[in-house]
Amino acid sequence: MQIFVDINASENGNGSQEYPFKMIQQAADIAQPGDYIQIMPGEYHEAVRPQYSGTSDKPIIYASAKQNQAIITGADRVTGWQPVNDNVWMIKLPNTEFGDYNPYNLLVNQTFNHAGEIFLNNKAMYEVDQLAAVMAPKENPLSRDSQFTLYTWYTEQSLEEDATIIYANFQDKDPNKEHVELTFRETCFYPEKKNIDHLILSGFTMTKAACRWATAKYNKGIIGTNTGQGWKIAKCDISHAKCSGISLGRDMVPTVDDTKTVPHRIKNNTIHDCGQTGIMGVDGNPSPIIEHNSIYNINTRQNLVSDDVSAINLSPAIGAKILRNCIHDCTRGVWLGGKVEDTQISRNVFYNNSLPKPFKVTAENQDDLIAGLGEDIEIKDSDGVTLVDNNFLLSDCALKLATKGVLLVHNLINGSVEWLSNNNVQDNDLYYHRLYQENDSKMDPYSSSCFYNNVFIRKSLRDEMAKLIAIAREQADQQENVDNHVSDDNEVFVAQSSKQRNHINTNKAGNIYLNDQVEDVTIDVDSNEDGVFIDSNICDYLDEDTSRVVAVGTTANTAMDFDIDFLGNHREGVSVTAGPFDTKDEYSHRLFRLLF
């Protein structure tokens, strides 16, 4: 059955094309397996609670009739602000207006940050911990938009009046004339019932949810699956979550065969301007397929701090696939931990996932700076072999492997690398920083991680960035390293001919090392309306067909070849080129473009 929804319809519609429902929830209350819910353009100020599951062959489809023009928002416009002084305004709202969820009386985490937010012309203002910081705001230099940090707000409760009071500094703007919104709803799309499976969400804009810090005990975001399985989220624009954009289900639920979960598929979305994560999964569906998404501006305001703040955060990640995404301008790109097994990070583009602005490291601010110092990829607790192949890792801190069992193949890495190893730090090693682990004479190369056919380019860092990384590494070296057990017995082989493979008895082979202070190699990213391109002279220093095809498996005969490059082209023969591309002319091709 096809069900129609139109915000401009009358209140007494029946869901037909002639008399559509006015609210999406009306359709969600009756939709059954195989139903198609078509939502017309407009703003829907509601939190949708789907009531029924689809099936694997008959999913329930929720679709925007026009791409991104059906907007589900957790915020409402608020007027009636009263002036306090030239820049500061105040509003008092009865708590009854918030119903059973008042985000201005709920903390996000163990800080002063509340779940609610204030948006001035679609930009989130900055919450502060005291009224004085509203009256006399100061710039936060860690924010990517430090000038806007002067737009501050503070909230308190009036017990006598049972009201929420908010003070906000709008600078020289009149909030009653500008578009000022407050978030009222916790989510935009979330089933309160558990085990709602096989839903498809397509083409929506979902924005401005007052969700809290996602943990194993709290699983809400702008979109939350709440233990559901087999969802597909495609072609959506998801933005401005206080914490998580998409929160995958918790509390692992077995399927009929009691052995596997049905993975979610998250594809062709734009996810941006969220505070904690773009995509979050803790203690739930561990094997999502996250493919061809553009994820950016995650925690760029630096108002929420944690080691696991990132564009994609999975704990555990078992059978997860992170493929062909473009992740940039985030505190961290991908964080995997908890248990990482049979997971692949392949053919992604990472850049600008670092502290963006000039800064000065001081004793007073170094801890805050280190907290905001993320990497393109950080992996912990790999149990087996975790594959990282054919990626562009271009941020100042490119890679941190606080674990063993990672197979790094055919990547281009233009940033610092830290990895757990049984070798101590070598001062003259320009390309790696080893997280020291006690030496064990019984250890072989595979008890660490394996690097094959990569291009490592030593990047000249800003002086203060280099200083900060050195301090962070010193702190990491002083911490006790966990001896992560690697249970998988996969081995790595190199092709000597079309029918012969030899075991590699070292954990590094076929790599190319360049130093931008010696070779004058440059790498820049050009992002425009036509897509994401790389602007580099690397072809002047890179020789083709100097490495061998790498394979991984339990035996030479059954090992899987890494013979597909970044663009999906087959690497011909057994002699291949280090890095993501098999031929140098591919460096002029487009790296990423999001198409609907």
Backbone torsions as a table, in degrees:
resi	resn	phi	psi	omega
1	MET	NA	143.6	175.5
2	GLN	-103.4	131.2	-177.8
3	ILE	-119.0	134.7	-176.1
4	PHE	-112.7	143.3	178.3
5	VAL	-133.8	134.9	179.4
6	ASP	-146.6	118.8	-178.2
7	ILE	-60.9	-20.9	-179.7
8	ASN	-90.4	3.5	-179.0
9	ALA	-78.0	171.1	177.1
10	SER	-76.6	170.5	-176.3
11	GLU	-73.7	-20.4	-172.3
12	ASN	-107.7	34.0	178.2
13	GLY	-70.4	162.4	-180.0
14	ASN	-116.6	7.5	178.2
15	GLY	89.9	-0.9	176.6
16	SER	-79.8	169.0	179.0
17	GLN	-65.9	-33.1	179.7
18	GLU	-76.0	-36.1	-177.7
19	TYR	-130.5	73.9	-175.8
20	PRO	-69.3	158.9	170.6
21	PHE	-66.7	154.9	177.4
22	LYS	-88.6	-30.6	-176.4
23	MET	-118.5	146.9	179.3
24	ILE	-65.3	-34.1	-177.9
25	GLN	-60.1	-32.5	178.4
26	GLN	-61.1	-38.8	176.8
27	ALA	-72.5	-39.3	-179.1
28	ALA	-64.6	-24.3	-179.8
29	ASP	-73.5	-19.8	-174.4
30	ILE	-122.9	-11.8	-173.1
31	ALA	-62.2	133.5	-178.9
32	GLN	-119.4	168.5	-179.4
33	PRO	-50.0	132.0	180.0
34	GLY	90.2	-8.9	-179.6
35	ASP	-74.6	148.9	179.4
36	TYR	-120.6	116.6	-178.4
37	ILE	-102.9	115.3	-179.1
38	GLN	-103.9	121.5	-175.9
39	ILE	-108.6	124.4	-178.2
40	MET	-77.3	161.3	-179.1
41	PRO	-58.9	148.9	178.4
42	GLY	143.1	172.3	178.6
43	GLU	-96.8	124.8	179.9
44	TYR	-110.9	107.0	-177.8
45	HIS	-90.4	79.7	-176.9
46	GLU	-158.3	162.6	172.6
47	ALA	-111.3	109.2	-173.1
48	VAL	-78.5	132.1	-179.5
49	ARG	-121.5	89.4	179.9
50	PRO	-61.1	140.9	-173.0
51	GLN	-103.9	-22.9	-172.5
52	TYR	-132.6	151.3	176.8
53	SER	-86.0	153.3	162.5
54	GLY	-90.5	-168.1	174.0
55	THR	-126.0	170.3	-177.1
56	SER	-61.0	-33.8	179.7
57	ASP	-97.8	-11.7	177.7
58	LYS	-137.1	72.1	178.3
59	PRO	-70.1	159.2	171.1
60	ILE	-90.2	125.8	-174.1
61	ILE	-108.4	124.7	170.7
62	TYR	-108.2	118.2	-173.6
63	ALA	-137.2	138.5	172.3
64	SER	-76.2	132.2	-178.7
65	ALA	-63.9	-32.7	175.2
66	LYS	-127.4	140.1	-172.5
67	GLN	-52.8	118.3	174.7
68	ASN	63.6	12.5	-177.8
69	GLN	-98.3	-10.2	168.2
70	ALA	-92.2	111.3	-171.3
71	ILE	-109.7	119.5	173.8
72	ILE	-104.0	120.2	-174.5
73	THR	-126.8	144.4	176.0
74	GLY	-94.3	7.9	-175.7
75	ALA	-117.2	154.4	175.5
76	ASP	-131.2	148.0	176.9
77	ARG	-72.1	140.0	-178.2
78	VAL	-128.6	128.0	172.8
79	THR	-119.9	-175.9	-178.1
80	GLY	90.7	21.4	176.7
81	TRP	-70.2	140.2	179.2
82	GLN	-110.6	132.9	-178.3
83	PRO	-69.1	139.6	173.3
84	VAL	-104.4	-45.1	169.8
85	ASN	-149.2	-160.3	-173.2
86	ASP	-59.2	-37.4	-175.5
87	ASN	-112.4	-22.5	-172.4
88	VAL	-99.2	134.8	179.1
89	TRP	-126.5	160.3	-178.3
90	MET	-134.9	146.0	173.2
91	ILE	-138.6	144.3	179.5
92	LYS	-122.2	121.5	-177.3
93	LEU	-118.0	127.2	174.8
94	PRO	-59.1	137.4	-177.8
95	ASN	-64.2	-18.2	176.8
96	THR	-65.0	-23.0	179.4
97	GLU	-67.4	-19.4	-177.8
98	PHE	-92.7	-5.0	-178.5
99	GLY	66.7	-135.4	-177.1
100	ASP	-93.5	9.2	179.2
101	TYR	-140.0	106.9	177.9
102	ASN	-109.3	99.9	-176.2
103	PRO	-68.7	-11.1	178.6
104	TYR	-93.9	7.0	174.4
105	ASN	-127.1	15.8	179.9
106	LEU	-129.8	125.8	179.3
107	LEU	-81.6	143.8	176.4
108	VAL	-66.4	-46.6	-179.0
109	ASN	-148.0	-152.3	-176.6
110	GLN	-87.1	36.4	177.4
111	THR	-122.8	-166.4	178.1
112	PHE	-85.4	-6.5	-175.0
113	ASN	-69.4	128.0	176.6
114	HIS	-94.6	163.4	-178.7
115	ALA	-70.8	-26.1	-179.2
116	GLY	-77.0	160.0	176.7
117	GLU	-140.7	159.6	175.1
118	ILE	-117.6	129.3	-179.2
119	PHE	-113.3	127.0	173.9
120	LEU	-107.6	110.3	-178.2
121	ASN	50.6	46.9	175.7
122	ASN	70.3	18.5	172.3
123	LYS	-118.3	131.3	-177.9
124	ALA	-75.1	129.2	176.3
125	MET	-80.6	174.9	-171.7
126	TYR	-107.0	121.2	176.3
127	GLU	-77.0	141.9	177.2
128	VAL	-126.1	167.7	-170.7
129	ASP	-96.7	3.1	178.1
130	GLN	-156.6	153.0	-176.9
131	LEU	-62.9	-32.2	-179.7
132	ALA	-59.0	-31.8	-179.5
133	ALA	-76.6	-13.0	170.6
134	VAL	-83.6	-41.1	-179.5
135	MET	-67.6	-38.0	-178.6
136	ALA	-134.2	75.2	-174.9
137	PRO	-71.8	153.2	176.4
138	LYS	-124.8	146.4	-179.7
139	GLU	-66.4	142.3	171.0
140	ASN	-97.9	107.1	-174.2
141	PRO	-68.7	-16.0	-178.9
142	LEU	-79.4	-18.5	-179.9
143	SER	-72.5	146.3	176.3
144	ARG	-71.2	-16.3	176.2
145	ASP	-126.4	68.9	-170.0
146	SER	-64.2	-30.1	179.8
147	GLN	-64.9	-33.5	-178.4
148	PHE	-75.6	-11.5	178.3
149	THR	-67.8	-9.2	174.6
150	LEU	-75.9	-12.4	176.1
151	TYR	-88.0	92.9	-170.9
152	THR	-114.4	161.7	175.2
153	TRP	-148.4	157.9	-178.2
154	TYR	-143.4	142.9	-179.9
155	THR	-128.4	151.9	175.3
156	GLU	-150.7	161.1	-179.2
157	GLN	-102.2	138.0	171.8
158	SER	-100.7	105.6	-178.3
159	LEU	-68.3	-36.1	-178.3
160	GLU	-63.7	-41.1	-176.2
161	GLU	-98.2	-2.3	-175.9
162	ASP	49.9	56.1	-174.0
163	ALA	-137.6	157.0	173.4
164	THR	-101.2	126.5	178.7
165	ILE	-110.5	130.8	179.9
166	ILE	-126.2	129.9	172.8
167	TYR	-109.1	136.5	-178.1
168	ALA	-142.8	140.2	177.5
169	ASN	-100.7	106.4	-179.6
170	PHE	-96.4	14.7	-176.3
171	GLN	56.1	-123.4	-175.1
172	ASP	-96.5	15.3	-176.1
173	LYS	-100.6	148.6	176.7
174	ASP	-94.9	112.2	-174.9
175	PRO	-65.9	-19.4	178.5
176	ASN	-80.4	-13.4	176.4
177	LYS	-104.7	-25.5	177.5
178	GLU	-85.0	173.6	178.2
179	HIS	-92.0	97.1	-178.5
180	VAL	-110.9	127.6	-179.0
181	GLU	-125.1	150.2	170.2
182	LEU	-117.3	143.3	174.6
183	THR	-81.4	130.2	-179.7
184	PHE	-113.7	-28.1	-172.4
185	ARG	-108.0	144.8	-174.4
186	GLU	-72.6	-34.6	-177.6
187	THR	-142.0	172.6	171.7
188	CYS	-107.2	-35.7	-178.8
189	PHE	-147.0	109.5	-174.7
190	TYR	-159.6	122.9	176.8
191	PRO	-79.9	122.6	175.9
192	GLU	-68.1	-28.0	174.7
193	LYS	-78.6	144.3	174.7
194	LYS	-81.6	162.1	173.1
195	ASN	63.7	36.4	170.5
196	ILE	-88.0	107.8	-169.4
197	ASP	-108.5	163.0	168.0
198	HIS	54.7	59.5	172.1
199	LEU	-109.7	148.2	174.2
200	ILE	-120.4	127.3	174.2
201	LEU	-114.9	124.6	-173.5
202	SER	-138.6	128.0	166.8
203	GLY	81.7	9.8	-176.3
204	PHE	-84.8	160.4	156.8
205	THR	-105.7	123.4	176.7
206	MET	-125.9	130.0	-168.3
207	THR	-152.7	154.2	166.5
208	LYS	62.6	66.9	176.4
209	ALA	-109.3	142.8	-177.7
210	ALA	-94.0	52.4	179.5
211	CYS	-80.4	155.3	-178.5
212	ARG	-98.2	-176.8	-175.7
213	TRP	-62.9	122.4	-177.3
214	ALA	-76.2	128.7	178.1
215	THR	-141.2	-175.5	176.3
216	ALA	-63.8	-21.1	-177.9
217	LYS	-101.1	-6.6	-178.1
218	TYR	-139.6	120.4	-168.0
219	ASN	-123.3	31.6	-175.2
220	LYS	-105.9	145.8	172.3
221	GLY	-144.6	-164.3	171.3
222	ILE	-55.1	-45.1	170.8
223	ILE	-118.4	132.8	176.0
224	GLY	-134.7	138.5	-176.2
225	THR	-93.7	-18.3	173.9
226	ASN	46.7	60.4	178.2
227	THR	70.7	0.4	175.3
228	GLY	-67.0	160.1	-179.1
229	GLN	-128.5	157.7	171.2
230	GLY	69.0	28.2	175.5
231	TRP	-78.7	152.9	169.6
232	LYS	-126.3	123.4	178.6
233	ILE	-117.0	114.1	-170.7
234	ALA	-137.8	143.0	171.1
235	LYS	59.1	29.9	179.7
236	CYS	-101.6	153.3	170.6
237	ASP	-107.6	113.0	-172.7
238	ILE	-119.4	121.5	-171.4
239	SER	-151.2	160.8	168.8
240	HIS	58.8	43.4	166.0
241	ALA	-79.2	140.4	174.1
242	LYS	-59.1	-36.8	177.6
243	CYS	-123.1	-86.4	-171.5
244	SER	-105.1	140.3	175.2
245	GLY	-72.8	-59.1	177.0
246	ILE	-120.2	126.5	178.2
247	SER	-117.0	114.1	-177.5
248	LEU	-79.1	157.8	-170.1
249	GLY	-62.9	147.0	175.6
250	ARG	-100.6	-173.6	174.0
251	ASP	52.3	77.9	-174.6
252	MET	-44.9	127.8	-179.1
253	VAL	-117.2	121.3	-179.3
254	PRO	-72.8	153.7	174.8
255	THR	-88.5	-169.2	-174.2
256	VAL	-59.3	-39.6	-178.4
257	ASP	-80.1	-0.7	172.9
258	ASP	64.4	19.5	-178.0
259	THR	-126.0	-29.4	-171.8
260	LYS	-131.8	153.1	168.8
261	THR	-98.6	159.0	177.2
262	VAL	-93.1	118.3	-172.2
263	PRO	-68.1	151.4	169.6
264	HIS	-83.1	152.7	176.0
265	ARG	-122.5	120.4	-177.8
266	ILE	-119.0	107.1	-166.7
267	LYS	-139.9	139.2	172.1
268	ASN	61.4	34.6	177.7
269	ASN	-103.3	159.1	167.0
270	THR	-109.7	121.6	-177.2
271	ILE	-126.2	121.1	-171.5
272	HIS	-155.0	160.9	173.4
273	ASP	55.0	47.4	173.0
274	CYS	-109.5	154.0	-170.7
275	GLY	-83.3	-37.6	-175.8
276	GLN	-105.5	-58.5	-178.8
277	THR	-146.7	156.9	169.2
278	GLY	-79.5	-49.3	178.3
279	ILE	-131.0	126.6	-174.0
280	MET	-127.3	136.8	173.9
281	GLY	-144.1	117.4	179.4
282	VAL	-129.5	125.6	174.7
283	ASP	50.2	44.2	179.5
284	GLY	-147.7	-145.8	-179.5
285	ASN	-54.0	108.5	-167.0
286	PRO	-94.1	-0.9	-169.7
287	SER	-126.5	47.8	-180.0
288	PRO	-67.8	154.8	169.9
289	ILE	-105.1	108.4	-176.7
290	ILE	-109.1	103.9	-166.1
291	GLU	-133.1	129.9	169.9
292	HIS	56.7	51.2	174.7
293	ASN	-109.8	151.5	170.7
294	SER	-102.8	115.6	-176.7
295	ILE	-124.2	123.6	-175.9
296	TYR	-154.8	164.9	178.2
297	ASN	55.8	49.7	175.1
298	ILE	-97.8	117.5	-177.7
299	ASN	58.3	35.7	178.5
300	THR	-72.2	-15.8	177.0
301	ARG	-82.2	-12.5	179.6
302	GLN	56.3	35.8	178.9
303	ASN	-97.9	-10.8	174.6
304	LEU	-125.4	130.4	-171.3
305	VAL	-126.9	132.4	173.8
306	SER	-171.0	157.7	177.9
307	ASP	-63.2	-27.4	-174.6
308	ASP	-100.0	12.2	173.7
309	VAL	-66.5	124.9	-174.0
310	SER	-169.2	166.8	176.4
311	ALA	-65.3	-44.8	177.2
312	ILE	-128.4	127.2	-178.1
313	ASN	-135.1	115.3	-178.7
314	LEU	-126.6	128.8	178.0
315	SER	-151.4	100.8	3.0
316	PRO	-84.4	175.0	173.1
317	ALA	-129.1	102.2	-176.9
318	ILE	-124.1	106.5	-176.2
319	GLY	77.8	15.1	179.8
320	ALA	-73.0	148.5	176.7
321	LYS	-126.0	120.3	178.0
322	ILE	-117.2	102.8	-164.1
323	LEU	-129.9	130.4	166.4
324	ARG	58.9	34.3	176.2
325	ASN	-93.0	159.0	171.7
326	CYS	-116.6	117.0	-173.4
327	ILE	-125.3	118.6	-175.8
328	HIS	-151.1	158.1	176.7
329	ASP	55.2	45.2	175.4
330	CYS	-120.0	163.5	172.8
331	THR	-62.9	-41.6	177.6
332	ARG	-146.4	149.6	179.6
333	GLY	-79.8	-77.8	-177.7
334	VAL	-122.2	131.7	173.1
335	TRP	-123.1	123.6	176.8
336	LEU	-122.7	134.7	179.9
337	GLY	-165.5	-168.8	-179.7
338	GLY	82.0	-51.0	168.6
339	LYS	-179.6	123.5	-177.2
340	VAL	-121.8	119.0	-174.0
341	GLU	-147.5	134.1	175.8
342	ASP	53.5	39.2	-178.3
343	THR	-109.6	146.0	-177.7
344	GLN	-129.5	131.4	171.7
345	ILE	-115.2	107.8	-167.2
346	SER	-137.9	134.7	168.4
347	ARG	61.5	38.3	176.7
348	ASN	-101.8	160.9	175.0
349	VAL	-117.9	123.7	178.6
350	PHE	-121.7	133.2	172.8
351	TYR	-159.6	155.0	177.7
352	ASN	58.3	28.0	175.4
353	ASN	-93.1	72.2	-174.7
354	SER	-162.4	173.7	174.5
355	LEU	-63.9	121.8	-166.8
356	PRO	-87.2	-27.7	-167.5
357	LYS	-106.9	162.0	173.7
358	PRO	-59.1	139.6	178.8
359	PHE	-147.9	162.7	177.9
360	LYS	-120.6	123.7	-179.3
361	VAL	-79.5	125.9	176.6
362	THR	-130.0	166.9	177.5
363	ALA	-61.8	-30.8	-177.2
364	GLU	-76.5	-33.3	-172.9
365	ASN	-108.7	-2.1	-172.0
366	GLN	-63.7	-35.0	179.3
367	ASP	-66.4	-40.1	177.5
368	ASP	-65.8	-39.9	179.1
369	LEU	-65.0	-43.4	-179.8
370	ILE	-63.9	-37.3	178.8
371	ALA	-62.4	-29.6	179.1
372	GLY	-95.4	8.2	-177.1
373	LEU	-94.8	96.8	-178.0
374	GLY	-107.7	179.5	-178.7
375	GLU	-124.0	167.3	170.6
376	ASP	-63.2	-44.9	-180.0
377	ILE	-139.4	131.5	169.3
378	GLU	-128.0	131.4	-178.4
379	ILE	-128.3	131.9	174.0
380	LYS	-127.3	153.7	168.3
381	ASP	61.5	44.5	174.9
382	SER	-76.3	126.0	180.0
383	ASP	-120.1	93.8	-171.0
384	GLY	117.0	-144.4	179.3
385	VAL	-115.7	121.8	173.2
386	THR	-102.6	125.1	-174.1
387	LEU	-96.5	128.9	173.9
388	VAL	-125.9	104.2	-171.7
389	ASP	-137.0	143.9	171.1
390	ASN	58.5	37.0	178.2
391	ASN	-103.3	158.0	166.9
392	PHE	-103.0	114.3	179.2
393	LEU	-114.3	101.4	-165.6
394	LEU	-118.7	5.2	-179.6
395	SER	-83.0	165.7	-178.2
396	ASP	-55.2	-45.6	172.9
397	CYS	-105.2	105.1	-171.5
398	ALA	-87.4	-41.0	-167.2
399	LEU	-151.3	133.5	174.4
400	LYS	-133.6	114.2	-179.8
401	LEU	-110.6	89.7	178.7
402	ALA	-89.5	47.8	-175.3
403	THR	-165.2	169.8	169.2
404	LYS	-99.5	-179.0	169.6
405	GLY	75.9	27.0	176.8
406	VAL	-107.2	130.5	176.7
407	LEU	-105.5	112.4	-174.9
408	LEU	-107.0	112.5	-170.7
409	VAL	-134.3	130.0	169.8
410	HIS	58.0	38.5	174.5
411	ASN	-99.3	156.8	167.6
412	LEU	-107.7	119.2	-171.6
413	ILE	-121.7	110.3	-179.4
414	ASN	-118.1	67.4	-178.9
415	GLY	-179.3	178.1	-176.4
416	SER	-73.3	151.2	-178.9
417	VAL	-129.5	131.0	172.7
418	GLU	-121.4	136.7	179.2
419	TRP	-149.3	146.8	179.8
420	LEU	-73.5	127.5	-174.8
421	SER	-150.0	159.2	175.8
422	ASN	-89.4	9.1	174.0
423	ASN	-105.1	140.5	180.0
424	ASN	-74.2	169.1	-179.3
425	VAL	-62.7	135.2	176.0
426	GLN	-109.5	121.8	-176.2
427	ASP	-63.7	-28.4	-175.6
428	ASN	-93.2	6.9	178.5
429	ASP	-90.4	108.2	-173.5
430	LEU	-80.9	-13.4	-167.4
431	TYR	-106.4	-25.9	-177.3
432	TYR	-128.2	154.9	164.6
433	HIS	-124.4	117.9	-175.9
434	ARG	-88.2	127.0	172.4
435	LEU	-77.9	108.7	-166.4
436	TYR	-64.4	138.7	177.4
437	GLN	-135.2	141.5	-178.0
438	GLU	-55.7	132.9	-177.7
439	ASN	-69.2	143.8	179.3
440	ASP	-134.9	119.3	-175.8
441	SER	-62.3	-19.3	-178.7
442	LYS	-85.4	-8.9	-175.1
443	MET	-74.8	139.9	174.1
444	ASP	-109.1	174.5	-176.7
445	PRO	-55.8	-26.8	-173.9
446	TYR	-84.3	-2.4	172.9
447	SER	-82.3	-2.7	173.3
448	SER	-107.0	-134.8	173.0
449	SER	-124.6	162.7	-174.1
450	CYS	-118.5	131.5	-179.0
451	PHE	-118.9	117.8	-179.2
452	TYR	-135.9	135.2	170.9
453	ASN	58.9	30.8	176.3
454	ASN	-94.5	160.8	169.5
455	VAL	-109.9	113.6	176.6
456	PHE	-101.4	124.7	178.0
457	ILE	-119.9	116.4	177.4
458	ARG	-70.5	122.7	-176.6
459	LYS	-97.8	134.8	172.8
460	SER	-76.1	112.4	-176.3
461	LEU	-90.6	157.2	169.9
462	ARG	-56.8	145.4	-176.4
463	ASP	-55.7	-45.9	-177.6
464	GLU	-70.3	-32.8	176.2
465	MET	-66.3	-43.9	178.0
466	ALA	-61.5	-39.3	178.1
467	LYS	-64.3	-43.0	-178.4
468	LEU	-65.9	-42.9	179.2
469	ILE	-62.0	-39.7	179.1
470	ALA	-62.3	-41.1	178.2
471	ILE	-65.6	-43.4	179.8
472	ALA	-62.8	-39.3	179.6
473	ARG	-68.5	-37.5	178.6
474	GLU	-63.2	-40.2	177.4
475	GLN	-65.6	-39.1	179.6
476	ALA	-66.5	-37.6	179.9
477	ASP	-65.7	-26.8	-179.0
478	GLN	-83.0	-12.1	179.7
479	GLN	-84.0	151.6	177.4
480	GLU	-75.1	126.0	179.5
481	ASN	-87.0	138.2	177.9
482	VAL	-82.1	133.3	178.7
483	ASP	-80.3	86.4	-176.6
484	ASN	-69.8	117.8	-178.4
485	HIS	-74.0	136.1	176.0
486	VAL	-108.3	107.2	-173.8
487	SER	-89.7	-20.0	-176.0
488	ASP	-74.7	142.1	-178.7
489	ASP	-105.1	23.9	175.3
490	ASN	-60.8	146.2	175.4
491	GLU	-124.4	166.9	-177.1
492	VAL	-114.9	136.3	-177.1
493	PHE	-128.2	157.3	175.5
494	VAL	-121.2	138.4	-179.4
495	ALA	-78.5	125.1	176.7
496	GLN	-97.1	-28.9	173.9
497	SER	-153.6	-177.6	-175.2
498	SER	-65.4	-19.6	-176.8
499	LYS	-125.7	14.2	-176.6
500	GLN	-134.7	137.4	175.7
501	ARG	-131.8	138.5	176.6
502	ASN	-114.7	142.6	176.8
503	HIS	-66.6	136.6	177.3
504	ILE	-91.8	121.5	-175.7
505	ASN	-98.8	24.6	175.9
506	THR	-140.8	160.4	-178.1
507	ASN	-94.9	7.5	175.9
508	LYS	-141.9	126.1	177.2
509	ALA	-159.8	147.7	174.4
510	GLY	73.7	9.6	-178.5
511	ASN	-84.0	154.8	174.3
512	ILE	-114.7	134.1	-178.1
513	TYR	-119.4	124.5	177.7
514	LEU	-125.7	148.2	-179.9
515	ASN	-123.9	116.8	-174.5
516	ASP	-66.4	-12.5	175.0
517	GLN	-85.4	-14.5	-179.2
518	VAL	-106.6	-52.6	-176.0
519	GLU	-88.3	-9.1	-177.9
520	ASP	58.0	35.5	177.7
521	VAL	-77.5	140.4	-179.5
522	THR	-127.3	144.5	176.0
523	ILE	-139.9	121.6	175.9
524	ASP	-131.8	156.9	178.7
525	VAL	-107.9	130.6	176.5
526	ASP	-111.4	109.4	179.8
527	SER	-111.6	120.4	179.5
528	ASN	-144.7	-172.7	-174.7
529	GLU	-64.1	-19.1	178.8
530	ASP	-87.1	-8.9	179.1
531	GLY	133.2	-164.3	-179.3
532	VAL	-109.7	125.9	-179.2
533	PHE	-125.1	160.6	174.5
534	ILE	-107.4	133.9	178.3
535	ASP	-113.0	104.3	-171.0
536	SER	-152.7	153.8	172.6
537	ASN	-103.6	22.7	-176.1
538	ILE	-60.1	-28.0	-179.8
539	CYS	-62.2	-24.3	178.3
540	ASP	-69.0	-19.4	-173.8
541	TYR	-118.7	-1.9	-174.6
542	LEU	-107.0	126.6	176.5
543	ASP	-96.9	137.7	179.4
544	GLU	-81.2	153.0	171.0
545	ASP	57.2	43.3	178.1
546	THR	-105.3	-2.6	179.7
547	SER	-119.8	178.7	179.9
548	ARG	-118.7	151.1	175.4
549	VAL	-58.5	134.1	179.8
550	VAL	-104.4	142.4	178.1
551	ALA	-132.4	152.2	178.1
552	VAL	-133.6	138.4	179.8
553	GLY	173.6	-173.3	-178.9
554	THR	-86.1	-23.2	176.4
555	THR	-139.5	163.9	179.7
556	ALA	-63.8	-32.2	-176.8
557	ASN	-76.7	-29.4	-174.8
558	THR	-104.2	-1.5	-176.1
559	ALA	-66.1	146.1	179.4
560	MET	-90.2	130.3	179.1
561	ASP	-79.0	142.6	169.0
562	PHE	-95.1	74.7	-172.1
563	ASP	-115.9	18.5	174.1
564	ILE	-116.2	132.4	-176.8
565	ASP	-95.1	-173.4	-173.0
566	PHE	-56.2	-38.9	-176.9
567	LEU	-84.7	0.5	-177.8
568	GLY	88.8	6.0	179.3
569	ASN	-80.2	147.1	179.9
570	HIS	-78.8	132.2	174.9
571	ARG	-81.1	111.1	-174.4
572	GLU	-78.2	141.6	176.1
573	GLY	74.5	-166.3	-179.8
574	VAL	-105.4	-16.5	174.9
575	SER	-91.2	121.0	-175.5
576	VAL	-130.2	170.1	-179.4
577	THR	-98.1	136.0	176.5
578	ALA	-64.0	150.1	179.0
579	GLY	98.1	-178.5	-173.1
580	PRO	-71.9	-23.4	-177.2
581	PHE	-107.0	146.5	179.0
582	ASP	-85.6	-25.4	176.3
583	THR	-127.7	149.8	-173.3
584	LYS	-67.5	-29.9	-177.5
585	ASP	-68.3	-14.2	177.5
586	GLU	-69.0	-17.1	179.5
587	TYR	-66.7	-10.7	176.3
588	SER	-91.9	-4.6	-177.7
589	HIS	-82.0	162.6	177.0
590	ARG	-69.9	135.7	178.6
591	LEU	-86.2	-35.4	-173.8
592	PHE	-158.5	140.3	169.5
593	ARG	-154.2	131.6	-179.1
594	LEU	-91.2	116.3	-178.8
595	LEU	-114.6	136.3	175.6
596	PHE	-105.7	NA	NA
